[in-house]
Amino acid sequence: MGRLRDRLARLGSSESGFTLVELLFASMIGLMVIATSVTVFTAAGESQPGQVQRGVTIQQARNVMERITREIRQGSTVYASTSTQLVMLTMVPSATCGGSGSSTAIQCKVTYTCTGGSCTRVESQPPPATGPNTTTTIVTGLSDSNVFSYTPTCGATSTSGSPGYVCVNMVFQGDNGDDALTVQDGAAPSNPTS
């Protein structure tokens, strides 16, 4: 019985738990996990406004592209234009050229000019009339002002074919330089005059 009592006394007196080294190691791993989590959540929070702005830019580009191609399709004449300017005679839903919107459309001269990273739109009376024009900025943030090309299709290098086809190519600069956004579409006037 004496031996059993000695063994039970030794088992009862031995203390179980963690050593100081084990506690320090576990604390260090816990702090690393917390630091990594904080870094991930902070980075996600900081990138959120940039993602929202990127979404706004994409929507702005889509709306402008839709408007320009619609006006080209409804147009009758594309005047001599350059890579930074598009001048055309088109149908516009207004009571007067440059006036407020209307349920009926009239023919107006519309000029798009892209310089310095933004594009403006001017709506005026068709030639030979002249008058006051109101300039409206329609898009900003472009990385290249060469927006318009006049080729048979977008991406074509030859200028032979349909001279009335207008390709619109808007490039928006990215945050890191490698994530630029390009929006491209094209159209030809559907109501050409002979």
C-alpha positions in Angstrom: 0.0 0.0 0.0 2.9 2.3 0.6 4.0 2.2 -2.9 0.6 3.0 -4.3 0.3 5.9 -1.9 3.7 7.3 -3.1 2.6 7.0 -6.7 -0.7 8.7 -6.1 1.1 11.5 -4.2 3.5 12.0 -7.1 0.7 12.2 -9.6 -1.3 14.6 -7.5 1.7 16.8 -6.9 2.8 17.1 -10.5 1.4 20.3 -12.1 0.3 20.4 -15.6 0.1 23.5 -17.8 2.1 25.6 -20.3 5.7 26.7 -20.0 6.7 30.3 -20.4 8.2 29.5 -23.8 4.9 27.9 -25.0 2.9 30.9 -23.8 5.3 33.4 -25.6 5.2 31.4 -28.8 1.3 31.2 -28.7 1.1 35.0 -28.0 3.4 35.8 -30.9 1.4 33.6 -33.3 -1.9 35.3 -32.1 -0.5 38.8 -32.6 0.6 37.8 -36.1 -2.9 36.6 -37.0 -4.4 39.8 -35.6 -1.9 42.0 -37.5 -2.7 40.2 -40.7 -6.4 40.6 -40.2 -6.1 44.3 -39.5 -4.0 44.8 -42.6 -6.5 43.0 -44.8 -9.5 44.9 -43.5 -7.7 48.2 -43.7 -6.6 47.6 -47.3 -10.2 46.6 -48.2 -11.6 49.8 -46.6 -9.1 52.0 -48.3 -9.7 50.5 -51.8 -13.5 50.8 -51.5 -13.7 54.5 -52.6 -11.5 53.8 -55.5 -13.7 50.9 -56.6 -16.8 53.1 -56.3 -15.1 55.8 -58.4 -14.1 53.2 -61.0 -17.8 52.1 -61.2 -18.9 55.7 -61.7 -16.3 56.2 -64.5 -17.5 53.0 -66.3 -21.1 54.1 -66.1 -20.3 57.6 -67.3 -18.3 56.1 -70.3 -21.2 53.8 -71.2 -23.8 56.7 -71.1 -21.6 59.0 -73.2 -20.8 56.3 -75.7 -24.5 55.4 -76.1 -25.3 59.1 -76.6 -22.6 59.7 -79.2 -23.4 56.5 -81.2 -27.1 57.2 -81.1 -26.5 60.8 -82.5 -24.2 59.4 -85.2 -26.9 56.8 -86.3 -29.6 59.5 -86.3 -27.3 61.8 -88.3 -27.3 62.7 -91.9 -23.9 64.3 -92.4 -20.5 63.9 -90.7 -18.5 67.0 -91.5 -14.7 67.0 -92.0 -13.5 66.0 -88.5 -10.3 65.1 -86.7 -9.3 62.5 -84.1 -10.1 65.0 -81.4 -13.3 66.5 -82.9 -16.5 65.2 -84.4 -18.9 67.5 -86.2 -22.2 66.2 -87.5 -25.7 67.1 -88.5 -28.1 65.0 -86.5 -31.5 64.7 -85.0 -31.8 66.0 -81.4 -34.8 65.7 -79.1 -35.2 69.4 -78.5 -37.6 72.2 -79.3 -34.7 74.4 -80.3 -31.0 73.6 -81.0 -29.3 74.0 -77.6 -32.6 74.3 -75.8 -34.5 72.0 -73.4 -35.6 68.5 -74.3 -38.7 67.8 -76.2 -40.8 64.8 -77.4 -40.1 65.7 -81.0 -36.7 65.8 -82.7 -35.2 68.5 -84.9 -32.0 68.6 -86.9 -29.0 70.4 -85.2 -25.3 70.6 -85.7 -23.5 68.8 -82.9 -19.8 69.2 -82.2 -17.8 66.9 -79.9 -14.4 68.2 -78.9 -11.9 66.2 -76.8 -8.9 68.0 -75.3 -7.0 67.8 -72.0 -8.6 64.6 -70.9 -12.2 65.7 -71.3 -14.8 66.0 -74.0 -17.3 68.7 -74.5 -20.5 68.8 -76.6 -21.9 71.9 -78.4 -25.4 71.9 -80.0 -26.1 74.7 -82.5 -28.3 75.6 -85.4 -27.5 73.8 -88.7 -25.5 75.7 -91.3 -25.7 78.4 -92.6 -27.3 79.7 -89.4 -25.1 80.9 -86.6 -25.9 81.8 -83.0 -24.9 81.4 -79.4 -23.8 78.0 -78.5 -23.8 76.3 -75.1 -20.8 74.1 -74.3 -21.4 71.1 -72.0 -18.6 68.9 -70.6 -19.8 65.3 -71.1 -16.9 63.2 -69.9 -13.7 63.7 -67.9 -10.7 61.5 -67.0 -9.6 60.5 -70.5 -5.9 59.5 -70.8 -6.0 60.2 -74.6 -7.8 63.0 -76.4 -7.7 61.1 -79.7 -11.2 59.7 -79.5 -12.6 59.6 -83.0 -11.4 57.7 -86.1 -13.0 57.3 -89.5 -12.6 53.8 -90.8 -14.8 51.0 -92.1 -14.9 49.4 -88.6 -13.4 50.0 -85.2 -9.9 48.6 -85.0 -9.4 48.8 -88.8 -6.2 50.4 -90.0 -7.4 51.2 -93.6 -9.4 54.3 -94.2 -11.0 52.8 -97.4 -14.6 51.7 -97.3 -17.5 53.6 -95.6 -16.2 57.1 -95.1 -19.2 58.0 -92.9 -18.4 55.4 -90.3 -17.1 56.9 -87.0 -15.3 54.8 -84.4 -15.3 56.3 -80.9 -12.6 55.0 -78.6 -12.4 56.4 -75.0 -9.5 55.3 -72.8 -9.6 56.1 -69.1 -6.4 56.0 -67.1 -6.2 53.4 -64.4 -5.0 53.7 -60.8 -1.8 51.7 -61.3 -1.2 52.5 -64.9 -1.9 48.9 -65.9 -5.6 48.8 -65.4 -6.8 51.4 -68.0 -10.4 51.2 -69.1 -11.2 51.3 -72.8 -14.7 51.8 -74.1 -15.1 51.5 -77.9 -18.1 51.6 -80.3 -18.9 53.0 -83.7 -21.7 53.8 -86.0 -22.5 55.3 -89.4 -25.2 57.9 -90.1 -28.4 56.1 -91.0 -30.0 59.1 -92.7 -27.3 60.2 -95.2 -28.2 63.0 -97.6 -27.2 62.8 -101.2 
